[in-house]
Amino acid sequence: MTAILASVNSILEACMMILAAAVVVGFEMRRCSQDLAIQYTLKKYMPETIGLAVLALIAGVLRMKGPTEPPLDDAAWNEIVSQWPWLMTADTLLGFQSMLRFLLFNSALLRLGSKGCLSALSLEASAFFLAAMAVRVALFWYSPAYHLDGPVGGNISGGFELATLLPLSALVLSTGSWSLKSLMLIISGIAASAVAGSYHHFKLADDEVYANNAFVLIHCLETCAATAHLFQAGSVALVSSGGIVALSLPVQQVFSAYYFLEAFEAVPALVGSGRPFELMWITSNVQLGIYLFSGAVYLACLTEGMAARTPGPVAESSTAVSTADVPKLSTVVF
């Protein structure tokens, strides 16, 4: 247990280093774009900005209203609320994540190019996300034990997850073309996730083995989706919805990583088989690290393209140096 917690802490330290690097690259991108990046970005992503404001308003109203029926007795519920006074319960973090995912995947679909290759999410990543979301929806309707509590939980989060199936299905059907390699990769990822879920699962739902296995399966599938997205991180800078995807993926994953580290304490009585708590800690933080690294690569590749198009005395004075002899960051990384 101590070794696993130490590895999780090292992953978090690496994530913070990647985040700091991404911030530095972001400032460099702004400098190279002659301070026009912020204005251009806000104008370009106005629909997403409005959608985020609407979701924030909905979450705020639900938080002020509170849950209609507390899921526990008064004493236990009051203790949970005292630990999470702003959110009322830790499950609200996962409710926020489901709302952000709904906005994220709809943005990727609405900004899909005329060709499937112009998508910010690859075919493999979209397929893994779709499989994970389909299992989430099935688990919600099959087992009440895995429902989220709090003002943004229950049918609210379940409704957002169900609605997210539509843009994900459209992305899978519209992104790229199916090949034997892609199909084998997706099948292998799903099979490996299913094996992990069968050997490491909780005992939250009594006499519902499939529900307990499915909960771990979901997070393993999402880890496969993050890994598949990493291999496309450099090309995300070329598509219209690349900025939203590169920014939203780590933001939505922060809620999940923080939830499993802070609110998901290991209880031996809840272990059905294997080490499910450790697996959840590792997968949630690995996903966060991958998304942060992918976002840093996106900013680097975007800055590289802006610097190549920036006119000025610096560019004129360097005409003696052949640009073909200078390796690009995207070429070095990928």
C-alpha positions in Angstrom: 0.0 0.0 0.0 2.8 2.4 0.9 4.6 1.7 -2.4 1.4 2.3 -4.4 0.7 5.6 -2.6 4.3 6.7 -3.3 3.9 5.9 -7.0 0.6 7.8 -7.1 2.4 10.8 -5.5 5.1 10.6 -8.1 2.5 10.6 -10.8 0.9 13.7 -9.3 4.3 15.4 -9.2 4.9 14.6 -12.9 1.5 15.9 -13.7 2.2 19.2 -12.0 5.5 19.5 -13.9 3.7 18.9 -17.2 1.0 21.4 -16.2 3.7 24.0 -15.5 5.4 23.3 -18.8 2.0 23.7 -20.6 1.5 27.1 -18.9 4.9 28.3 -20.1 4.2 27.1 -23.6 0.8 28.8 -23.5 2.5 32.1 -22.7 4.9 31.5 -25.5 2.0 30.8 -27.9 0.4 34.1 -26.9 3.7 36.0 -27.5 4.2 34.4 -30.9 0.6 35.2 -31.9 1.1 38.9 -31.0 -1.4 38.9 -28.1 -4.3 38.0 -30.4 -4.7 34.4 -29.2 -7.1 35.2 -26.4 -9.5 37.3 -28.4 -9.4 34.9 -31.3 -10.0 31.9 -29.0 -13.0 33.5 -27.3 -14.6 34.4 -30.6 -13.9 31.0 -32.1 -15.2 29.0 -29.2 -18.2 31.2 -28.3 -20.7 28.3 -28.5 -18.7 26.3 -26.1 -18.3 29.3 -23.8 -22.1 29.8 -23.7 -22.6 26.0 -23.2 -20.2 26.0 -20.3 -22.0 29.0 -18.7 -25.3 27.3 -19.0 -23.9 24.1 -17.4 -22.4 26.1 -14.6 -25.8 27.8 -14.0 -27.6 24.5 -13.9 -25.0 23.1 -11.5 -25.3 26.2 -9.3 -29.1 26.0 -9.2 -29.0 22.3 -8.4 -26.5 22.9 -5.6 -28.6 25.7 -4.0 -31.7 23.5 -4.3 -29.9 20.4 -2.8 -31.0 16.8 -3.2 -34.8 16.2 -2.9 -34.2 13.1 -0.7 -30.9 12.5 1.3 -29.6 9.0 0.4 -28.6 8.3 4.0 -30.0 8.9 7.5 -29.8 12.4 8.8 -26.7 11.9 11.0 -24.6 10.2 8.2 -25.8 12.8 5.7 -24.9 15.7 7.9 -21.4 14.3 8.4 -20.9 14.0 4.7 -22.1 17.6 4.1 -19.8 18.9 6.8 -16.8 17.3 5.0 -17.9 18.7 1.6 -19.7 22.0 2.5 -19.4 23.5 -1.0 -20.4 20.4 -2.9 -22.6 18.6 -0.3 -21.0 15.3 -1.3 -17.9 14.1 -3.1 -20.1 12.5 -5.8 -20.8 16.0 -7.1 -17.3 16.0 -8.6 -18.3 13.1 -10.8 -21.5 14.8 -11.6 -19.5 17.8 -12.9 -17.4 15.5 -14.9 -20.4 14.0 -16.7 -21.6 17.5 -17.6 -18.3 18.5 -19.0 -18.0 15.4 -21.0 -21.4 16.1 -22.6 -20.1 19.5 -23.7 -16.8 18.2 -24.8 -18.0 15.4 -27.1 -20.7 17.6 -28.6 -18.1 20.3 -29.4 -15.9 17.7 -31.1 -18.9 16.5 -33.2 -20.1 20.0 -34.2 -16.6 21.0 -35.3 -16.0 17.8 -37.2 -14.3 18.5 -40.5 -15.6 17.5 -43.9 -13.3 14.5 -43.7 -13.1 12.0 -40.8 -9.4 12.7 -40.4 -10.1 16.2 -39.3 -11.5 15.1 -35.9 -9.8 16.0 -32.6 -10.6 12.5 -31.4 -9.3 9.5 -33.2 -11.5 6.5 -34.2 -9.9 4.3 -31.5 -10.3 7.0 -28.7 -13.9 7.6 -29.7 -14.7 3.9 -29.7 -13.2 3.4 -26.3 -15.1 6.4 -24.9 -18.3 5.1 -26.5 -17.8 1.7 -25.0 -17.1 3.1 -21.5 -20.1 5.5 -21.7 -22.4 2.6 -22.8 -21.3 0.6 -19.8 -21.9 3.6 -17.6 -25.4 4.0 -18.8 -26.1 0.3 -18.5 -24.7 0.2 -15.0 -26.9 3.2 -14.0 -30.1 1.5 -15.0 -29.0 -1.9 -13.8 -27.7 -1.2 -10.3 -28.8 1.6 -8.0 -25.8 1.0 -5.8 -23.6 2.8 -8.3 -25.8 5.9 -8.6 -24.2 9.2 -7.7 -25.5 11.0 -4.6 -25.9 14.8 -4.1 -27.5 17.6 -6.0 -25.8 16.8 -9.4 -26.2 13.0 -9.0 -29.0 10.6 -9.5 -31.1 11.1 -12.6 -29.2 14.3 -13.5 -25.9 12.7 -14.0 -27.5 9.6 -15.5 -29.3 11.8 -18.0 -26.1 13.6 -19.1 -24.4 10.2 -19.5 -27.3 8.9 -21.6 -27.3 12.1 -23.8 -23.5 11.8 -24.3 -24.0 8.5 -26.1 -25.4 10.4 -29.1 -22.4 12.5 -30.0 -20.0 9.7 -29.2 -21.9 7.3 -31.6 -21.8 10.0 -34.3 -18.1 10.5 -33.8 -17.4 6.8 -34.1 -19.4 6.6 -37.3 -17.9 9.8 -38.8 -14.3 9.7 -37.7 -11.9 8.0 -40.1 -12.4 4.6 -41.7 -12.4 1.3 -40.1 -9.4 -1.0 -40.6 -8.4 -4.4 -39.4 -5.6 -2.8 -37.3 -8.1 -0.4 -35.6 -10.6 -3.1 -35.0 -8.1 -5.5 -33.4 -6.8 -2.6 -31.2 -10.3 -1.8 -30.0 -11.1 -5.5 -29.4 -7.8 -6.1 -27.5 -8.4 -3.0 -25.3 -11.9 -4.0 -24.4 -10.8 -7.6 -23.7 -7.9 -6.5 -21.5 -10.2 -4.1 -19.6 -12.8 -6.9 -19.1 -10.1 -9.2 -17.7 -8.9 -6.4 -15.3 -12.5 -5.8 -14.1 -13.0 -9.5 -13.5 -9.9 -9.9 -11.3 -10.2 -6.6 -9.5 -13.6 -5.4 -8.5 -15.6 -4.0 -5.6 -18.5 -5.4 -3.5 -20.7 -2.3 -3.6 -23.6 -4.1 -5.2 -24.6 -7.2 -3.3 -25.2 -10.3 -5.4 -24.5 -8.3 -8.6 -21.2 -9.5 -9.9 -21.6 -8.0 -13.3 -22.3 -4.6 -11.9 -19.2 -4.7 -9.7 -17.0 -5.8 -12.6 -18.5 -3.2 -14.9 -17.5 -0.3 -12.6 -13.8 -1.2 -12.9 -14.2 -2.0 -16.6 -15.4 1.6 -17.3 -12.3 3.2 -15.9 -10.0 0.7 -17.7 -11.7 1.5 -21.0 -11.3 5.2 -20.3 -7.6 4.6 -19.7 -7.4 2.9 -23.1 -9.1 5.9 -24.6 -6.6 8.3 -23.1 -3.7 6.1 -24.4 -5.2 6.1 -27.9 -5.6 9.9 -27.7 -2.0 10.4 -26.7 -0.8 9.0 -30.1 -2.9 11.7 -31.8 -1.9 14.6 -29.6 0.4 16.2 -32.2 -2.2 16.3 -35.0 -4.9 17.8 -32.7 -3.4 21.2 -33.3 -4.5 21.0 -37.0 -8.3 20.6 -36.4 -10.9 23.1 -35.4 -12.0 21.6 -32.1 -8.4 20.8 -31.0 -8.3 23.5 -28.4 -11.5 22.4 -26.7 -10.4 18.8 -26.6 -6.9 19.5 -25.4 -8.2 21.7 -22.6 -11.3 19.9 -21.6 -9.9 16.4 -21.3 -7.5 17.2 -18.4 -10.0 19.5 -16.8 -12.7 16.9 -16.6 -10.3 14.3 -15.5 -9.2 16.4 -12.6 -12.6 15.9 -11.0 -12.2 12.1 -11.2 -8.6 12.0 -10.0 -9.4 14.2 -7.0 -12.4 12.2 -6.1 -10.6 8.8 -6.1 -7.7 10.2 -4.1 -9.6 12.2 -1.5 -13.0 10.6 -1.2 -12.4 7.0 -2.1 -10.7 5.6 1.0 -9.8 1.9 1.0 -12.3 -0.1 3.0 -11.4 -3.9 3.1 -15.1 -4.8 3.5 -15.8 -3.3 0.0 -13.2 -5.3 -1.8 -14.7 -8.1 -3.9 -11.6 -9.4 -5.5 -8.0 -8.2 -6.1 -7.0 -4.6 -5.5 -9.8 -2.4 -6.9 -9.0 0.6 -4.9 -5.4 0.7 -6.0 -6.5 0.1 -9.6 -8.8 3.1 -9.5 -6.2 5.4 -8.0 -3.7 4.4 -10.7 -6.0 4.6 -13.7 -7.5 8.0 -12.7 -4.1 9.6 -12.2 -2.6 7.9 -15.3 -5.4 9.4 -17.4 -4.8 12.8 -15.9 -1.1 12.6 -16.6 -1.7 11.5 -20.2 -4.2 14.3 -20.8 -1.8 16.9 -19.4 1.0 15.6 -21.5 -1.2 15.6 -24.6 -2.3 19.2 -23.9 1.4 20.2 -23.5 2.2 18.6 -26.9 -0.8 20.3 -28.5 0.3 23.8 -27.2 3.9 23.1 -28.4 2.8 22.0 -31.9 0.4 25.0 -32.1 3.1 27.4 -31.0 5.5 25.9 -33.5 3.0 26.6 -36.3 2.4 30.2 -35.1 6.1 30.8 -34.9 6.6 29.6 -38.4 4.0 32.0 -39.7 5.1 35.0 -37.6 6.6 37.8 -39.8 9.2 40.2 -38.5 12.8 41.1 -38.3 13.7 37.9 -36.5 12.3 35.8 -39.3 14.1 37.9 -41.9 17.4 37.8 -40.2 17.3 34.0 -40.1 16.8 33.5 -43.8 20.4 32.3 -44.1 19.5 29.2 -42.0 17.6 26.6 -43.9 14.3 25.7 -42.1 14.6 22.2 -43.4 17.7 21.6 -41.3 15.9 22.5 -38.1 13.9 19.6 -36.6 10.4 20.5 -35.5 9.1 19.7 -32.0 6.3 17.6 -33.3 8.8 15.6 -35.4 11.0 15.0 -32.5 8.2 13.9 -30.2 6.4 11.7 -32.8 
